[in-house]
Amino acid sequence: MSAFYRAFHESKFLFPPKSGVRQHVDEIRERAAYITNFSEILRIARDGNEGSAASLKKLDHVNWILGATDVLEKRMVRI
């Protein structure tokens, strides 16, 4: 996780804003935070009977991140 945060902060200096790299990495960070904090989110959702919806949202975030790596590589190469 610390390596990702380092890359996240370095992306601000390595890529121009128009590349969209920083914004894309930021969205990966936000979605990963949901996944890493999922046990707490699921506990809260279960209290409100929304556990299955939370699980589907986690799966959506996982799938998005898996596809995001290709998009990120293409944005980085265009620079």
Residue pairs with C-beta under 8 A, 6 or more apart in sequence:
1 36
4 29
4 32
5 29
7 25
8 25
8 26
8 29
11 21
11 22
11 25
12 22
14 21
15 21
15 22
15 75
15 76
15 79
16 79
19 75
19 76
19 78
19 79
20 75
21 72
21 75
21 76
21 79
24 68
24 71
24 72
24 75
25 72
27 68
28 65
28 68
28 72
31 61
31 64
31 65
32 61
32 65
34 41
34 57
34 58
34 61
35 58
35 61
35 62
35 65
38 54
38 58
41 54
41 58
42 51
42 54
42 55
42 58
45 51
45 53
45 54
